[in-house]
Amino acid sequence: MCFPIQLSLKNRHDIVDDMTSRLIGAVTWIKFVFFFVLLASTIGPADSKSHTRHPHRRTTRADTRTNLSYEKTSSNGVEYTQTFAKQNTKIVLDCAVNINFSTSIWLKDGQIVQTIQKDNMNLNNNNNKRVIGHRFLVDTIGNLYIENVRLEDDGKWQCEAEDAFGFVVQGKPVVLTVLDPPKKAYLMIDNRILDPGNPFIPVKENADLTVSCVVDEGNPKATLTWELTLGSMALLDVPELPLEVLNLTETVVDQKVGVRNDAHMAKVLRAHHNATLTCFARHIALEIPLNVSVLLNVQYTPSFAISREPGFGFPIREGMPVSLKCDVDSNPKAKPIWQKDDGDPPVMQSPNGFLNFTEIKREHSGWYKCMARHMLGPFSSIGYFLNVHDMEVTQEPDFDVGELSSTGRQVEVSLGGAVQLACPPGISGCWARVEPATGRLDPIGASQELRIDNVLYQEGGEYRCVAPSKESSKRIEALKNAMSVEVVVTGRPTVAPSNKSITAVFEQPLTLTMEFCANPSYNKAFWIAKNKKVYKPGDADKSIIAYGITNTSDAHCHQAVLFLPRVRTSETGEYNFIVRSPHGLAEGTFFVNMTYASGFRVSQTDESQETSSSARILTTTIYLNVIHLILILRNC
């Protein structure tokens, strides 16, 4: 009796062992299935993010596809499918329900749409002639086929299915956008449409200007943006343009039909003359955006520049040839007109604004000014007094070179101080400064005494008292050393410019030059780029080159140069130069802004680099998730 009982117990143990081994095998399969499900869920959202992170990049390719769809979530949290379709094409909308249904219907904007069952047979068959010409067909699984898509099909579509028990389920909504590209854009001022054949807008200096860009067609609505490009002459004439020149305020105006964007310039400056104001209309169905532009014809008042030959500061004597020149900058252009003492000038004026005196006379002395007749009224320069001295014949003293050689000396003056120089006794002359580079004499005073206040480093150097006549010059030539004074300036370091804004052109090189002076000499100098990195003279990387320090023609003065091979958005910002000497420290600052050259379109390189970087980060994240899952399964 015991034997059968033992056999029965043994059989039960075998059964339990068999069930245990099968259960372990099942658990192993469950682990693998769980692993692949988690891996698929990790990759799935990653792909979704890769499509939705840069929706603009995806939609720019819509013109090469008949249908483009992606998942979106509305502001109230409802998920839906956004679908774009071109006109006159065929599109299929999925009936995404999770039940086995017997009947289904489609609704557009909440209204039932009449559909016909799509047969598997050729529509040209005689038995199916009734469906020819009908645009809405439904297949056996509820998907909707729309033939020859029209603008009227634009809207919200939704499938509604019912099973055999009367249970009704609604599918995920599909927002269908039928593409209708805009045809043209036009500009308006004060609700008046500008003539497209006239590219100029006349506007007065300092005026307030608002230009509207309008696009009437397009589904969905186009996106409008503005771009202000300064004329090439403005960039050449004024490389350090103020920030207000580039200020442009954009305002999108809501309207039922089409889209409108207003560009507002609070103050039009003369630097805006010949600037191009361009409106770009971008749309999902356009490969190249539409654009319309105008040129600003800024009308500004005359400004005057008076020059003289020989230069100002050199005394004018009777019999000398003298020329006065007047340059007028205005729009529209105005001719210069010279006046002397509110009357006609004593000599004939040339067409290009010169008054040429072959041999100037004492009676030519007087107040001269330049005038211009402009459409905005008459304008005049400030007055300039031309002083003609009598020709003097002076008995030249009998100098002893040995006695006068001791008068040549060196004068040391502190930075910002004052110095006074006087010609040697018995000499009738005027002071001139010797140019360090050329050795030429630069007249700086018509008196025998010269006083310089607030002395700068650049004003140091050699000064000479020069005799007024050629005969005296021959005699004085032997006494150069006796009549020269060396002015030496000492003090803390100085930099120039101390604070300056520069507007660079996109993708073009930029050179930042800082001049500094120090006596005693500097012991440290370096650049700081955008408060991030320090560059010593001689340092360089891919984006910035700091050249070595060079000497200028002025004593104790030097030049530091920072070179940017290509200016992009990342290079804009603040650049500082700092110099130190035993007497103190000085700092100069450049503020680098950026604009675009006329006709230049920004490439998508930066956006592509960002996309590549995001893709690399996404791939790394997936790999880390997979490794983490494998470690979890191994520990189970």
C-alpha positions, 0 to 999 in steps of 0.5 A, a space after each residue: 500500500 505504501 508503494 503506490 503512495 510513494 509513486 504518486 508523490 513522486 509524480 506530483 514532484 515531477 509535475 511541479 518541477 515541469 511547471 516550474 521550468 515552464 514558468 521560468 521559460 515564460 518569464 524569460 520570454 516576458 522579459 524579452 517582450 518587455 524589453 522590446 516594448 520599452 525599446 520601441 516606446 523609447 524610440 517612438 517618442 524620440 522620433 516624434 520629438 525629432 519631427 515636432 522640435 523643428 516644425 518649420 524645417 519640416 513644413 518647408 518640404 511640403 511643396 514636394 509632397 502631396 500629403 504631410 501629416 504629424 501629431 499635435 496637441 491643442 491648447 486644451 490638451 486634445 490630441 489631433 492629426 494635422 494634415 496638409 494637402 495640395 489642391 487637386 490631389 488625392 488624400 486618405 484620412 485614417 479612421 483611427 478607432 480601437 473597436 471592431 465596428 460594423 458601420 462608420 460615418 465621417 463628420 466635417 466641422 460637426 456635419 455629416 458628410 455623404 460618402 460612398 463605399 469604395 469598391 475593390 473593382 475598377 471604377 470604370 466598370 458598368 456596375 460602379 458608374 454610380 460612384 464616378 464623380 463622387 469625391 468622398 469614398 470610404 473603404 471597408 476599414 472606414 478610411 476616407 478617400 478624398 478625390 480632387 481636394 478643394 479649398 472647401 475641404 479645409 477644416 476639422 474631420 472626424 470618424 465616428 464608428 459603431 459596433 454590433 452592440 450599438 457602442 459608438 467611438 469617435 476617432 482622433 480628429 484630423 485637421 485638414 489644411 488645404 494649401 493655397 500659396 499667396 500670389 503677391 505682397 504689396 506695400 502701403 503708407 497711410 492705407 495708400 498702396 505704393 506703386 510697384 513701378 516706383 521703388 523710392 519712398 521720399 521721407 524727410 529727415 527726423 520724420 516718423 515712418 510706418 510702412 505696411 506689408 499686406 498679403 491678401 491670399 494664402 491658406 494658411 496665412 503667410 508669415 510676414 517679416 521685415 529686413 532693413 539693409 543700409 546702403 553701401 555708402 552709409 556703411 563705408 562713410 560711417 562704420 560705427 553707426 549708432 544703434 538707433 539706425 538699425 531700430 525697426 519695430 514690427 507690428 502684426 495687425 489682425 484682420 479677417 482676410 489675409 495678413 498684415 505687418 507694419 514696420 515702424 521707424 520712430 526717427 528717420 536719419 540721413 544714414 537711412 538714405 538709400 537703405 532698402 526696406 524689404 518685406 518677406 512673405 513665407 508660406 508652407 507651399 512656397 519654396 522661395 518666399 515672396 518679397 517686396 521692397 522699397 528704397 528710402 529717399 531721405 531728404 536732409 538739410 545741407 551740412 557744410 565743410 570748409 577747408 583751406 590751402 594752406 591749412 588752418 593755423 598757418 598765417 596768411 601773408 600778402 602775395 601768397 596763393 590761397 584757396 578756400 573750398 566748400 563742400 555741401 552734403 544734402 539731399 537733394 543736392 545743393 550747390 555751394 555759394 560763397 559770400 564775403 561780408 554778406 556780399 559777393 566774393 572778391 574772386 570768381 567761384 569755381 563750379 566745384 566750390 573753390 575760391 582761388 586767390 592767385 595772389 591774396 591781398 590785404 583787402 581780401 580779409 573779412 568774414 567768409 561763409 558758404 550758403 546753399 539754396 535747398 528745397 527745405 529752405 536757405 541754409 548757411 555755414 558758420 562764418 570764417 574770418 580770413 586774416 591777411 597779414 602785411 608782408 613784413 621785411 625784418 632785419 635778421 639779427 646776427 646770431 651766433 650759432 654757438 650761443 643759440 645752441 643752448 636754447 634747444 631743450 626738452 620740456 617734460 609735462 604731465 598728461 593733461 597739463 599745460 606747456 608754453 613755448 616761445 621763439 628765441 629773442 629777435 626772431 619773428 616767426 611762428 610755431 610748427 610741429 615736426 611730423 614724426 613719420 615724414 619730417 614735414 612741418 605742420 603749422 599750429 600757430 601764427 604767434 611767437 608764443 605757443 600754449 598747449 592746454 590739456 596735453 595729450 600723448 599725441 601732442 608730444 614731440 618736436 616743435 620748431 619756431 619757423 621764420 616767415 620768409 624764404 630769406 630768413 629760412 635759409 639763415 635759420 636752417 643752420 639754427 634748427 637745433 637751436 630753435 627746437 623744443 622736445 615736449 615729453 608727456 608722462 602720466 597714466 595710460 590712455 586708450 582711444 577709442 574709450 567707448 565705441 559701437 561698430 556695425 559689422 556685415 554678416 559673414 564679413 571680416 572685422 578689425 578692431 583697432 585700439 590705440 593706447 599710449 603710456 609713459 612710463 611704458 606699459 607692463 601688461 595689455 590684453 583683450 577680453 572677448 564678450 566677458 568670456 575669454 582673455 586674449 593676450 597679444 599673439 593669441 589666436 583661435 578659430 574665431 579671433 586673432 589678437 595681433 601683437 602690439 605695434 608702435 605708432 608714429 607718436 612717441 610712447 604710443 602703440 596699437 593693438 588689433 583684434 581680428 574677427 575673420 567672419 562675423 556672425 550672430 555669436 560674435 556680436 557683443 562687447 570687446 574690452 581692451 585693458 592696458 596697465 602701467 606703473 602709473 595706472 590702468 585704462 580700458 577701451 570698449 567696442 560694442 559689435 553689432 551686425 547687419 546684412 549686406 544688400 540682397 543677402 539671404 541668411 543660410 540654414 547652416 546654423 539651424 542644420 548644426 543645431 539639428 545635428 547636435 540635437 540628433 546626437 543628443 537624442 541618439 545618446 539618450 536612446 543608447 543610455 536607455 537601452 543599456 539601463 534596460 539590459 542591466 535591469 533584466 540581467 538583475 531580474 
